[in-house]
Amino acid sequence: MTDYRGRFAPSATGPLHLGSILAALLSFLHAKHHRGEWLIRIDDLDQTRCKPIYTDEILRCLEAFALEPDVAVVYQQNRLAAYQAAFEDLMDLGLLYSCHCSRKSLPRGPYPGFCAHRLGQPLDEQWAVRMDTRDLDPSVDDLLLGAQHTERPGDFIVKRRDGLFAYQLACAVDEHLDQVTHVIRGKDLLESTPMQRLIASKLNYRRPSYGHFPVIVGQDGSKLSKQAFAKSVDWSAPGRTYATLARLLLLNDTPAPEEAAIVWREYFQSLNHQESLSRRASRSNTFSI
């Protein structure tokens, strides 16, 4: 097993936006700073929302930005059997229970445990399935942010009512299958770390190290996201996008926006040899455009 393997895992629900490129770039640079491998994993588990056209566009976009993986691209849709096996292992450990709560019936915040009394009972998989979190540790020793303490999530869903495996379960299994040692991602996913770490611990997986950096927010203060219809990057002119990221990172003496993507990538890598740009980025609260 390699000493360092990082990854970028975009969802195939739309084209990449500025925040996506920042996430891909920082995870790539962190891997190269540590002389490690970097892979791309396509989150295409939800076939109602994920489209092959988006997968193709994402991969072509990353190639245009000179962000090329060291191993073959992997796809979540090919791993249903692995997710099912992990689900059954958690079930055999007595950690799962069926939840009959509707989303409308729940208050905001952590799940209050209305159905926790079903723990130990046979699962009724026509309902969502939750995981017991009494052993969850909400603290995170973050590679970039230092010691963090997250809010306890309550018992979280590992399998949705529609039968799809939930993000926390799939991601924990993916990191294991891909032998990921380091996860560098946006701070908006910090709350997911204790949940994924709990699943890994219960399944006796090696747990990755995690680092989180600030996300890019728009003028209204909300995070750029596909769900909020963030503007897709123009991957016919990647230098312009890289120039925008360089301004957000307060970098000087940069290449011109017209320069090729490989020139920009080598520039970022030259700076990264001196100091991890992921760590530098983590000193900000957010990046505003």
C-alpha positions in Angstrom: 0.0 0.0 0.0 1.3 3.5 -0.9 2.2 5.8 2.0 0.0 8.5 0.5 -3.1 8.2 -1.7 -5.5 11.2 -2.0 -8.6 11.6 -4.1 -11.1 13.9 -5.6 -14.7 12.6 -5.7 -17.1 14.8 -7.6 -20.8 13.9 -8.0 -22.0 13.4 -11.6 -24.9 15.7 -11.1 -23.6 18.6 -13.1 -20.5 20.3 -14.5 -17.7 21.4 -12.2 -17.7 25.0 -10.8 -15.0 27.2 -9.3 -15.3 25.5 -5.9 -14.9 22.1 -7.5 -11.7 23.1 -9.3 -10.3 24.5 -6.0 -11.1 21.2 -4.3 -9.5 19.2 -7.1 -6.5 21.4 -7.2 -5.8 21.4 -3.4 -6.3 17.7 -3.0 -4.0 17.1 -6.1 -1.3 19.5 -4.7 -1.4 18.0 -1.2 -0.8 14.5 -2.7 2.1 15.7 -4.9 3.6 17.7 -1.9 3.8 14.4 -0.1 5.0 12.4 -3.2 1.8 10.4 -3.2 -0.8 9.2 -5.6 -4.0 11.0 -6.6 -7.1 9.4 -7.9 -10.5 10.5 -9.3 -13.7 8.8 -8.0 -17.0 9.6 -9.6 -19.9 9.7 -7.2 -22.6 8.4 -9.5 -24.6 6.2 -7.0 -27.9 8.1 -7.5 -28.8 7.2 -11.0 -31.9 9.4 -11.0 -29.6 12.5 -10.6 -26.3 11.4 -12.0 -25.9 11.4 -15.8 -23.2 9.9 -18.0 -23.0 13.3 -19.9 -21.9 14.9 -16.6 -19.3 12.2 -15.9 -17.8 12.7 -19.4 -17.8 16.5 -18.9 -16.2 16.3 -15.5 -13.4 14.1 -16.7 -12.7 16.2 -19.8 -12.8 19.3 -17.6 -10.2 17.9 -15.2 -8.0 16.9 -18.1 -8.3 20.4 -19.5 -7.0 21.7 -16.1 -4.1 19.3 -16.2 -5.4 17.4 -13.2 -4.7 13.9 -14.2 -5.1 10.9 -11.9 -2.3 8.4 -11.2 -4.6 5.4 -11.4 -7.7 4.5 -13.3 -10.9 6.5 -12.6 -13.3 4.6 -10.3 -17.1 4.7 -10.3 -19.5 4.2 -7.3 -22.1 2.5 -9.5 -19.8 -0.4 -9.9 -19.6 -1.0 -6.1 -23.2 -1.9 -5.1 -22.1 -5.3 -3.9 -19.4 -3.9 -1.7 -21.8 -1.4 -0.1 -24.3 -4.2 0.5 -21.6 -6.3 2.1 -20.6 -3.5 4.4 -24.2 -2.8 5.3 -24.8 -6.4 6.2 -21.6 -6.4 8.4 -23.0 -3.4 10.3 -26.3 -5.2 10.6 -24.6 -8.3 12.0 -22.9 -6.1 14.6 -26.3 -4.9 15.8 -25.7 -1.3 14.9 -28.6 -0.6 12.5 -32.3 -0.1 12.9 -35.3 0.9 10.7 -36.5 4.5 10.9 -40.2 5.2 10.2 -39.8 9.0 10.6 -40.7 11.2 7.7 -38.5 14.2 7.0 -41.3 16.6 7.8 -41.8 15.0 11.3 -38.3 15.7 12.4 -37.0 18.9 14.1 -34.0 20.7 12.7 -30.6 19.5 14.0 -29.4 16.1 15.1 -31.7 13.1 14.8 -33.6 12.9 18.2 -33.7 9.1 18.2 -37.5 8.6 17.8 -36.9 5.1 16.3 -33.9 4.1 18.3 -36.0 1.6 20.3 -36.0 -0.5 17.1 -32.2 -1.2 17.5 -31.8 -5.0 17.7 -35.1 -5.7 15.9 -35.2 -7.2 12.4 -34.7 -4.5 9.7 -37.7 -3.4 7.6 -35.9 -2.1 4.6 -38.9 -0.4 3.1 -37.9 2.3 5.5 -34.7 4.2 5.9 -32.0 2.5 8.0 -30.0 4.4 10.7 -26.8 3.6 12.5 -26.3 3.7 16.3 -23.8 6.5 17.1 -23.2 6.0 20.8 -19.6 5.3 20.1 -19.1 8.2 17.8 -16.3 10.6 18.6 -17.2 14.1 17.4 -13.6 15.5 17.7 -11.4 15.7 14.6 -7.7 16.2 14.6 -7.7 18.0 11.3 -4.5 18.1 9.2 -5.2 21.7 8.1 -7.4 23.3 10.8 -6.0 21.6 13.9 -8.3 20.3 16.6 -12.0 20.5 15.8 -15.1 19.6 17.7 -18.2 18.9 15.6 -21.8 18.7 16.6 -23.0 15.2 17.4 -25.2 14.2 14.4 -27.5 11.7 16.1 -28.0 8.3 14.5 -27.5 8.9 10.8 -29.0 7.2 7.7 -26.8 4.6 6.0 -29.5 3.4 3.6 -32.3 5.6 2.2 -35.9 4.7 2.0 -35.6 4.4 -1.8 -33.0 1.7 -1.3 -29.9 3.8 -2.1 -26.9 3.5 0.1 -26.3 6.9 1.8 -23.3 9.1 1.3 -21.6 8.4 4.6 -21.6 4.6 4.1 -20.6 4.7 0.5 -17.8 7.2 1.1 -16.4 5.2 4.0 -16.4 2.0 1.9 -14.9 3.8 -1.0 -11.9 5.2 1.0 -11.2 1.6 2.1 -11.5 0.1 -1.4 -9.4 2.8 -2.9 -6.8 2.6 -0.1 -7.1 6.3 0.4 -4.8 7.5 3.2 -5.5 11.3 3.1 -8.8 13.1 2.4 -8.4 16.8 1.6 -11.8 18.4 1.0 -14.0 21.5 1.8 -14.8 22.5 5.3 -18.5 22.0 4.5 -17.8 18.2 4.8 -16.1 18.4 8.2 -19.3 17.3 9.9 -19.2 14.1 7.8 -15.8 13.0 9.1 -16.8 11.6 12.5 -19.6 9.6 10.8 -17.4 8.1 8.1 -14.7 7.5 10.7 -17.2 5.6 12.9 -18.2 3.3 10.0 -14.6 2.6 9.2 -13.8 1.8 12.8 -16.7 -0.6 13.1 -15.7 -2.4 9.9 -12.0 -2.5 10.9 -10.9 -0.3 8.0 -7.8 1.7 8.2 -9.0 5.3 8.7 -7.7 8.1 6.5 -6.3 11.3 7.8 -8.6 14.3 7.1 -7.9 17.9 6.2 -10.5 20.6 5.4 -10.1 24.0 3.8 -12.6 26.9 3.4 -15.2 26.8 0.7 -15.9 29.5 -1.9 -19.0 31.5 -1.2 -21.0 33.7 -3.6 -22.1 37.3 -3.0 -25.1 36.1 -1.0 -22.8 34.2 1.4 -23.9 30.8 0.4 -21.5 28.0 -0.8 -21.1 27.5 -4.5 -22.8 24.2 -5.3 -24.4 22.4 -8.2 -27.7 22.4 -6.2 -27.6 26.2 -6.2 -26.8 26.3 -9.9 -23.3 27.6 -9.5 -21.8 28.8 -12.8 -19.7 26.1 -14.5 -16.1 26.8 -15.2 -15.0 27.5 -18.8 -12.6 24.7 -19.4 -11.7 26.0 -22.8 -9.7 28.7 -21.0 -8.5 27.1 -17.7 -5.8 29.7 -17.1 -8.5 32.3 -16.4 -10.1 30.1 -13.7 -6.6 29.4 -12.2 -6.0 33.1 -12.2 -9.2 33.6 -10.2 -8.1 30.9 -7.7 -4.7 32.5 -7.4 -6.3 35.8 -6.4 -8.5 34.1 -3.8 -5.3 32.5 -2.4 -3.6 35.9 -2.4 -0.8 34.7 -4.6 1.6 37.0 -6.4 3.8 36.8 -9.5 1.4 34.4 -11.2 1.4 33.2 -14.8 -0.9 35.2 -17.2 -4.5 34.1 -17.5 -3.8 33.2 -21.1 -1.1 30.6 -20.1 -1.8 26.9 -20.6 -3.1 24.8 -17.7 0.1 22.9 -17.4 2.0 26.2 -16.8 -0.4 27.1 -14.0 -0.2 23.6 -12.5 3.6 23.7 -12.4 3.4 27.2 -10.9 1.1 25.9 -8.1 3.4 22.9 -7.6 6.5 25.1 -7.3 4.8 27.1 -4.5 3.5 24.0 -2.9 7.1 22.6 -2.5 7.8 25.5 -0.2 4.5 25.4 1.8 1.4 23.3 1.3 -1.2 25.5 -0.5 -3.9 23.5 1.2 -2.5 24.5 4.6 -2.2 28.1 3.4 -5.8 28.1 2.2 -7.0 26.8 5.6 -6.0 30.1 7.2 -9.0 31.8 5.7 -12.6 31.5 7.0 -14.1 31.5 3.5 -13.2 32.6 0.0 -15.7 35.2 -1.4 -16.2 36.0 -5.0 
